[in-house]
Amino acid sequence: MAKNIIVTGGAGYIGSHTVVSLIENGFNPIIIDDFRNANRIVVEGLKTILNQDPLILEGDVCDAVFLSSVFEKYEPEAVIHFAAYKAVGESVAEPLKYYQNNINGLMNVLNNMLKHNIKNFVFSSSCTVYGEPDGAKEVTEETAKNLPSSPYGYTKWMGEQIIEDVFNANPFLKIINLRYFNPVGAHKSALIGEFPIGKPNNLLPFVTQTAVGKQEMLTVFGNDYPTPDGTCIRDYIHVCDLANAHVKAVDYLISNQNGLLENINIGTGKGTSVKEIIQTFVKETGVVLNWQYGPRRMGDVIEIYANAKKAEQLLGWKAELTIADAVRDAWKWELKLANQI
Ligand code: UFG
């Protein structure tokens, strides 16, 4: 029988793509989501892609009674915990909202795992835990963590600390912190993708929204950085590759008997500048993009990309899709939204 996997935040951007990968790989995902930051269109998209109704339980991960009842009923083999707020700027304006939801949600999930004797756990972490890397811009999991520059970043940084402390006290747990770099793109069907609420903060949604006319102009935040073209460098990872990394992580946890705690970078291993993203978008779509250079954005890391060798060695995972794939899929998704909303 297919193993039950609880996916908190499973109707969100990365969560919904992971649900598809889980089902394609023979698992039975149980989505927990309260739709405060997800769109119900995703449910329709999942139905069409999967040719079945996804199992969705509506509720808040901070609700201990609700979570306990779900864990008791479905006896999951593993939990993948996505449900959290993720907007850096908003977290600066409303820090308590972030600490309240992201930290309490994580603690509630961990508490219930212990209570219901569930051992396997995958946590959505972020390359934000490296802050601005001190030396090499290619970071391995051994690269020193630095203090993040936002409350959002702190929730991931502290989330990893909480997990480490809980693991030390309960060494039979099997835990993987996946440190995502910059997730981009959408499912190739254009039936699921990202729904930025309000004005997007992230680069690619801003690019596609400008191209479709929802935003007037893309501003590139700074062109005087010490990088080859003066713009910041990131490691953009296709969301479908990222989704597959979760399945590989679950496989790894299930196939290991002993307790473990691993941090694993999930990126392509390649840095791409903001300017290169714009050039790739224009080349792949043939669409005219209004853009200009503007001042630097406060708190931006200059350059960071993953050393993704550990993911390959331990999980047998590596990125398959390219940035060209990601911009094409993101554009297709934006066009789909333009007709729908
Ligand atoms: N950028 C622009 N113009 C925009 C938006 C972004 O030039 O309108 C630039 C940024 O300055 C940056 C790059 O595009 O150089 C990527 O910016 P994003 O906001 O898309 O991504 P970040 O790397 O800043 O943030 C991501 C995640 C966060 C995480 C952070 C950790 O979105 O969740 O990485 O470094 F905390």
Residues whose N, C-alpha, C, O or C-beta is under 5 A from the ligand:
A	BS01	UFG	K86 C127 T128 N201 N202 L203 F206 T219 V220 F221 C232 R234 V274 R297 D300
